[in-house]
Amino acid sequence: MDEVEAVRIKCMVNGHPVTANVEPRILLVDFLRHELRLTGTHVGCEIGVCGACTVIVDDEAIRSCLMFAVQVDGRAVRTVEGLAKGAELTPMQMAFSHCHGLQCGFCTPGILMTLTAAQEQGIWPSDAHEARELLSGNLCRCTGYQGMIDAILELSR
């Protein structure tokens, strides 16, 4: 079997320039976790259903298990590690903590990235129904979502 030649990519990850040689078939989630050691992006279902691997690429929430690393060449990627500034949490992270919007925490990074992208695009729910709709692409097996809904509504006030 022939070896696949690596492709050189240049991108911004959490505001920092990254240059790397990657195999064309490596998924973005694997590149982030294994090459850049940004392990906040979680691998869940590996088919784009659960939302655990959600990151922001050029201001759009995407499933990093459905994107190749070579596809971010020349683009900006943000992961959950890029949200807080040092020890200073974002208002969204603080609301999730205050409203008990997380339990085991496995789904939390993907949900925070989904909500961050929505907020930055001016898509923000004004009631519990809209909040549930916004969260519908992210699966959580622990919380029952109510704490997340409460956190979203707290941020809406």
PyRosetta script that sets phi, psi and omega in degrees:
from pyrosetta import init, pose_from_sequence

init()
pose = pose_from_sequence("MDEVEAVRIKCMVNGHPVTANVEPRILLVDFLRHELRLTGTHVGCEIGVCGACTVIVDDEAIRSCLMFAVQVDGRAVRTVEGLAKGAELTPMQMAFSHCHGLQCGFCTPGILMTLTAAQEQGIWPSDAHEARELLSGNLCRCTGYQGMIDAILELSR")
pose.set_psi(1, 134.5)
pose.set_omega(1, -179.2)
pose.set_phi(2, -74.0)
pose.set_psi(2, 144.4)
pose.set_omega(2, 175.6)
pose.set_phi(3, -77.9)
pose.set_psi(3, 142.1)
pose.set_omega(3, 179.1)
pose.set_phi(4, -86.0)
pose.set_psi(4, 131.4)
pose.set_omega(4, -179.3)
pose.set_phi(5, -77.3)
pose.set_psi(5, 135.2)
pose.set_omega(5, 179.2)
pose.set_phi(6, -68.8)
pose.set_psi(6, 152.4)
pose.set_omega(6, 179.0)
pose.set_phi(7, -114.8)
pose.set_psi(7, 134.3)
pose.set_omega(7, 179.3)
pose.set_phi(8, -84.6)
pose.set_psi(8, 127.8)
pose.set_omega(8, 176.7)
pose.set_phi(9, -122.8)
pose.set_psi(9, 151.6)
pose.set_omega(9, 174.0)
pose.set_phi(10, -130.2)
pose.set_psi(10, 127.6)
pose.set_omega(10, 179.0)
pose.set_phi(11, -151.3)
pose.set_psi(11, 175.1)
pose.set_omega(11, 173.5)
pose.set_phi(12, -108.5)
pose.set_psi(12, 130.3)
pose.set_omega(12, 176.4)
pose.set_phi(13, -124.7)
pose.set_psi(13, 115.9)
pose.set_omega(13, -177.8)
pose.set_phi(14, 53.8)
pose.set_psi(14, 38.5)
pose.set_omega(14, 176.4)
pose.set_phi(15, 84.6)
pose.set_psi(15, 1.3)
pose.set_omega(15, -178.9)
pose.set_phi(16, -113.5)
pose.set_psi(16, 136.4)
pose.set_omega(16, 178.2)
pose.set_phi(17, -68.8)
pose.set_psi(17, 137.1)
pose.set_omega(17, 178.3)
pose.set_phi(18, -128.8)
pose.set_psi(18, 130.7)
pose.set_omega(18, 172.2)
pose.set_phi(19, -123.5)
pose.set_psi(19, 128.9)
pose.set_omega(19, -177.0)
pose.set_phi(20, -151.8)
pose.set_psi(20, 154.0)
pose.set_omega(20, 170.9)
pose.set_phi(21, -99.0)
pose.set_psi(21, 121.8)
pose.set_omega(21, -176.8)
pose.set_phi(22, -128.5)
pose.set_psi(22, 148.8)
pose.set_omega(22, 172.2)
pose.set_phi(23, -70.1)
pose.set_psi(23, 140.5)
pose.set_omega(23, -177.4)
pose.set_phi(24, -57.8)
pose.set_psi(24, -24.5)
pose.set_omega(24, -175.9)
pose.set_phi(25, -93.3)
pose.set_psi(25, -3.0)
pose.set_omega(25, -178.9)
pose.set_phi(26, -72.4)
pose.set_psi(26, 131.9)
pose.set_omega(26, 179.7)
pose.set_phi(27, -74.8)
pose.set_psi(27, 151.7)
pose.set_omega(27, 179.2)
pose.set_phi(28, -57.6)
pose.set_psi(28, -42.4)
pose.set_omega(28, -179.8)
pose.set_phi(29, -59.4)
pose.set_psi(29, -41.0)
pose.set_omega(29, 179.7)
pose.set_phi(30, -70.6)
pose.set_psi(30, -38.1)
pose.set_omega(30, 175.9)
pose.set_phi(31, -60.8)
pose.set_psi(31, -47.3)
pose.set_omega(31, -179.5)
pose.set_phi(32, -62.3)
pose.set_psi(32, -47.0)
pose.set_omega(32, -175.9)
pose.set_phi(33, -73.7)
pose.set_psi(33, -47.0)
pose.set_omega(33, -170.5)
pose.set_phi(34, -93.6)
pose.set_psi(34, -34.7)
pose.set_omega(34, -179.5)
pose.set_phi(35, -89.1)
pose.set_psi(35, -42.6)
pose.set_omega(35, -177.1)
pose.set_phi(36, -98.1)
pose.set_psi(36, -7.2)
pose.set_omega(36, 178.9)
pose.set_phi(37, 61.1)
pose.set_psi(37, 32.1)
pose.set_omega(37, 175.1)
pose.set_phi(38, -95.3)
pose.set_psi(38, 82.5)
pose.set_omega(38, -170.6)
pose.set_phi(39, -85.5)
pose.set_psi(39, 4.7)
pose.set_omega(39, 175.0)
pose.set_phi(40, -69.6)
pose.set_psi(40, -25.7)
pose.set_omega(40, 175.0)
pose.set_phi(41, -78.7)
pose.set_psi(41, 115.5)
pose.set_omega(41, -173.2)
pose.set_phi(42, -96.6)
pose.set_psi(42, 151.7)
pose.set_omega(42, 174.7)
pose.set_phi(43, -100.8)
pose.set_psi(43, 117.7)
pose.set_omega(43, 179.5)
pose.set_phi(44, -110.5)
pose.set_psi(44, -94.2)
pose.set_omega(44, -173.6)
pose.set_phi(45, -82.1)
pose.set_psi(45, -23.1)
pose.set_omega(45, -178.2)
pose.set_phi(46, 66.8)
pose.set_psi(46, 13.6)
pose.set_omega(46, 177.2)
pose.set_phi(47, -131.7)
pose.set_psi(47, 15.9)
pose.set_omega(47, 173.6)
pose.set_phi(48, 80.8)
pose.set_psi(48, 13.4)
pose.set_omega(48, -175.8)
pose.set_phi(49, -94.8)
pose.set_psi(49, -39.7)
pose.set_omega(49, -169.0)
pose.set_phi(50, -82.5)
pose.set_psi(50, -27.3)
pose.set_omega(50, 179.1)
pose.set_phi(51, 85.3)
pose.set_psi(51, -0.8)
pose.set_omega(51, -177.9)
pose.set_phi(52, -62.7)
pose.set_psi(52, -26.1)
pose.set_omega(52, -176.5)
pose.set_phi(53, -96.6)
pose.set_psi(53, 13.4)
pose.set_omega(53, -176.0)
pose.set_phi(54, -64.0)
pose.set_psi(54, 129.8)
pose.set_omega(54, 173.3)
pose.set_phi(55, -131.7)
pose.set_psi(55, 173.9)
pose.set_omega(55, 177.7)
pose.set_phi(56, -109.7)
pose.set_psi(56, 123.8)
pose.set_omega(56, 176.3)
pose.set_phi(57, -118.6)
pose.set_psi(57, 117.9)
pose.set_omega(57, -178.0)
pose.set_phi(58, 48.2)
pose.set_psi(58, 49.6)
pose.set_omega(58, 173.9)
pose.set_phi(59, 73.4)
pose.set_psi(59, 9.3)
pose.set_omega(59, 179.2)
pose.set_phi(60, -119.6)
pose.set_psi(60, 131.7)
pose.set_omega(60, 176.7)
pose.set_phi(61, -70.7)
pose.set_psi(61, 126.5)
pose.set_omega(61, 180.0)
pose.set_phi(62, -134.3)
pose.set_psi(62, 159.0)
pose.set_omega(62, 175.4)
pose.set_phi(63, -88.3)
pose.set_psi(63, 112.4)
pose.set_omega(63, -176.1)
pose.set_phi(64, -72.6)
pose.set_psi(64, -9.5)
pose.set_omega(64, 174.5)
pose.set_phi(65, -82.8)
pose.set_psi(65, -6.4)
pose.set_omega(65, 179.7)
pose.set_phi(66, -111.2)
pose.set_psi(66, 8.2)
pose.set_omega(66, -176.9)
pose.set_phi(67, -127.7)
pose.set_psi(67, 138.7)
pose.set_omega(67, 175.2)
pose.set_phi(68, -82.0)
pose.set_psi(68, 149.0)
pose.set_omega(68, 178.7)
pose.set_phi(69, -59.3)
pose.set_psi(69, -35.2)
pose.set_omega(69, -179.6)
pose.set_phi(70, -62.6)
pose.set_psi(70, -21.2)
pose.set_omega(70, -179.5)
pose.set_phi(71, -74.6)
pose.set_psi(71, -11.3)
pose.set_omega(71, 178.3)
pose.set_phi(72, -97.1)
pose.set_psi(72, 7.2)
pose.set_omega(72, 176.6)
pose.set_phi(73, -57.0)
pose.set_psi(73, 124.6)
pose.set_omega(73, 179.0)
pose.set_phi(74, 80.0)
pose.set_psi(74, 8.7)
pose.set_omega(74, -175.8)
pose.set_phi(75, -117.6)
pose.set_psi(75, 171.2)
pose.set_omega(75, 178.6)
pose.set_phi(76, -108.1)
pose.set_psi(76, 130.0)
pose.set_omega(76, 180.0)
pose.set_phi(77, -119.1)
pose.set_psi(77, 136.1)
pose.set_omega(77, 173.6)
pose.set_phi(78, -124.6)
pose.set_psi(78, 135.0)
pose.set_omega(78, 176.6)
pose.set_phi(79, -115.3)
pose.set_psi(79, 174.6)
pose.set_omega(79, -179.6)
pose.set_phi(80, -59.5)
pose.set_psi(80, -29.1)
pose.set_omega(80, 177.9)
pose.set_phi(81, -64.4)
pose.set_psi(81, -20.8)
pose.set_omega(81, -179.2)
pose.set_phi(82, -89.2)
pose.set_psi(82, 0.4)
pose.set_omega(82, -177.8)
pose.set_phi(83, -77.1)
pose.set_psi(83, -58.1)
pose.set_omega(83, -177.2)
pose.set_phi(84, -73.8)
pose.set_psi(84, 152.3)
pose.set_omega(84, 174.5)
pose.set_phi(85, -105.4)
pose.set_psi(85, 97.4)
pose.set_omega(85, -174.6)
pose.set_phi(86, 66.8)
pose.set_psi(86, -126.5)
pose.set_omega(86, 179.6)
pose.set_phi(87, -88.9)
pose.set_psi(87, -2.8)
pose.set_omega(87, -177.4)
pose.set_phi(88, -86.2)
pose.set_psi(88, 108.9)
pose.set_omega(88, -179.8)
pose.set_phi(89, -73.7)
pose.set_psi(89, 155.0)
pose.set_omega(89, 174.3)
pose.set_phi(90, -73.8)
pose.set_psi(90, 161.6)
pose.set_omega(90, 175.4)
pose.set_phi(91, -55.5)
pose.set_psi(91, -35.2)
pose.set_omega(91, 179.2)
pose.set_phi(92, -66.5)
pose.set_psi(92, -45.1)
pose.set_omega(92, 178.2)
pose.set_phi(93, -62.2)
pose.set_psi(93, -39.4)
pose.set_omega(93, 178.7)
pose.set_phi(94, -66.4)
pose.set_psi(94, -39.8)
pose.set_omega(94, 178.7)
pose.set_phi(95, -65.4)
pose.set_psi(95, -40.0)
pose.set_omega(95, 177.5)
pose.set_phi(96, -62.0)
pose.set_psi(96, -40.4)
pose.set_omega(96, 178.4)
pose.set_phi(97, -67.8)
pose.set_psi(97, -48.9)
pose.set_omega(97, -177.9)
pose.set_phi(98, -62.3)
pose.set_psi(98, -38.2)
pose.set_omega(98, -176.2)
pose.set_phi(99, -95.6)
pose.set_psi(99, 8.5)
pose.set_omega(99, -179.8)
pose.set_phi(100, 57.3)
pose.set_psi(100, 47.0)
pose.set_omega(100, -178.7)
pose.set_phi(101, -85.3)
pose.set_psi(101, 15.3)
pose.set_omega(101, 176.1)
pose.set_phi(102, -146.7)
pose.set_psi(102, 156.1)
pose.set_omega(102, 176.8)
pose.set_phi(103, -130.4)
pose.set_psi(103, -85.0)
pose.set_omega(103, 178.4)
pose.set_phi(104, -73.9)
pose.set_psi(104, -27.8)
pose.set_omega(104, 176.3)
pose.set_phi(105, 90.7)
pose.set_psi(105, -3.2)
pose.set_omega(105, -176.7)
pose.set_phi(106, -62.6)
pose.set_psi(106, -43.0)
pose.set_omega(106, -177.4)
pose.set_phi(107, -82.8)
pose.set_psi(107, -17.0)
pose.set_omega(107, -170.3)
pose.set_phi(108, -56.3)
pose.set_psi(108, -46.2)
pose.set_omega(108, -179.9)
pose.set_phi(109, -58.5)
pose.set_psi(109, -44.0)
pose.set_omega(109, 178.9)
pose.set_phi(110, -64.3)
pose.set_psi(110, -39.6)
pose.set_omega(110, 178.8)
pose.set_phi(111, -66.5)
pose.set_psi(111, -43.7)
pose.set_omega(111, 178.4)
pose.set_phi(112, -61.1)
pose.set_psi(112, -37.6)
pose.set_omega(112, 179.3)
pose.set_phi(113, -71.0)
pose.set_psi(113, -38.7)
pose.set_omega(113, 176.0)
pose.set_phi(114, -60.1)
pose.set_psi(114, -47.5)
pose.set_omega(114, -178.2)
pose.set_phi(115, -68.5)
pose.set_psi(115, -37.7)
pose.set_omega(115, 178.4)
pose.set_phi(116, -62.0)
pose.set_psi(116, -46.2)
pose.set_omega(116, 178.9)
pose.set_phi(117, -62.2)
pose.set_psi(117, -42.7)
pose.set_omega(117, 179.7)
pose.set_phi(118, -62.3)
pose.set_psi(118, -45.8)
pose.set_omega(118, -179.3)
pose.set_phi(119, -61.1)
pose.set_psi(119, -43.7)
pose.set_omega(119, -179.5)
pose.set_phi(120, -67.7)
pose.set_psi(120, -25.7)
pose.set_omega(120, 178.1)
pose.set_phi(121, -89.2)
pose.set_psi(121, 3.0)
pose.set_omega(121, 179.6)
pose.set_phi(122, 76.6)
pose.set_psi(122, 18.0)
pose.set_omega(122, 177.3)
pose.set_phi(123, -101.8)
pose.set_psi(123, 98.2)
pose.set_omega(123, -178.4)
pose.set_phi(124, -135.7)
pose.set_psi(124, 129.8)
pose.set_omega(124, -176.3)
pose.set_phi(125, -68.9)
pose.set_psi(125, 147.9)
pose.set_omega(125, 177.9)
pose.set_phi(126, -109.5)
pose.set_psi(126, -8.9)
pose.set_omega(126, 177.7)
pose.set_phi(127, -145.7)
pose.set_psi(127, 172.9)
pose.set_omega(127, -175.2)
pose.set_phi(128, -62.5)
pose.set_psi(128, -37.1)
pose.set_omega(128, 179.4)
pose.set_phi(129, -62.1)
pose.set_psi(129, -47.2)
pose.set_omega(129, 178.9)
pose.set_phi(130, -65.0)
pose.set_psi(130, -36.1)
pose.set_omega(130, 178.1)
pose.set_phi(131, -63.8)
pose.set_psi(131, -43.8)
pose.set_omega(131, 177.6)
pose.set_phi(132, -62.3)
pose.set_psi(132, -39.7)
pose.set_omega(132, 178.3)
pose.set_phi(133, -62.1)
pose.set_psi(133, -42.8)
pose.set_omega(133, 179.3)
pose.set_phi(134, -63.5)
pose.set_psi(134, -35.7)
pose.set_omega(134, -179.2)
pose.set_phi(135, -83.6)
pose.set_psi(135, -5.2)
pose.set_omega(135, -170.8)
pose.set_phi(136, -62.0)
pose.set_psi(136, -19.4)
pose.set_omega(136, 179.3)
pose.set_phi(137, -91.2)
pose.set_psi(137, 2.8)
pose.set_omega(137, 179.7)
pose.set_phi(138, -122.6)
pose.set_psi(138, 126.8)
pose.set_omega(138, -179.5)
pose.set_phi(139, -94.7)
pose.set_psi(139, 137.7)
pose.set_omega(139, 174.7)
pose.set_phi(140, -131.3)
pose.set_psi(140, 129.9)
pose.set_omega(140, -177.6)
pose.set_phi(141, -99.0)
pose.set_psi(141, -4.3)
pose.set_omega(141, -171.8)
pose.set_phi(142, -111.9)
pose.set_psi(142, -44.2)
pose.set_omega(142, -162.8)
pose.set_phi(143, -87.1)
pose.set_psi(143, -24.4)
pose.set_omega(143, -170.4)
pose.set_phi(144, 75.6)
pose.set_psi(144, 4.4)
pose.set_omega(144, 172.9)
pose.set_phi(145, 72.5)
pose.set_psi(145, -14.7)
pose.set_omega(145, -172.4)
pose.set_phi(146, -61.1)
pose.set_psi(146, -41.3)
pose.set_omega(146, 177.6)
pose.set_phi(147, -62.8)
pose.set_psi(147, -35.5)
pose.set_omega(147, 177.1)
pose.set_phi(148, -66.8)
pose.set_psi(148, -43.5)
pose.set_omega(148, 178.2)
pose.set_phi(149, -60.4)
pose.set_psi(149, -44.4)
pose.set_omega(149, 178.8)
pose.set_phi(150, -60.7)
pose.set_psi(150, -41.5)
pose.set_omega(150, 179.8)
pose.set_phi(151, -64.7)
pose.set_psi(151, -43.1)
pose.set_omega(151, 178.8)
pose.set_phi(152, -61.6)
pose.set_psi(152, -45.0)
pose.set_omega(152, -179.2)
pose.set_phi(153, -68.4)
pose.set_psi(153, -33.6)
pose.set_omega(153, 175.6)
pose.set_phi(154, -61.7)
pose.set_psi(154, -40.6)
pose.set_omega(154, 178.5)
pose.set_phi(155, -70.8)
pose.set_psi(155, -23.0)
pose.set_omega(155, 179.4)
pose.set_phi(156, -74.5)
pose.set_psi(156, -22.4)
pose.set_omega(156, -177.3)
pose.set_phi(157, -74.6)
pose.dump_pdb("model.pdb")
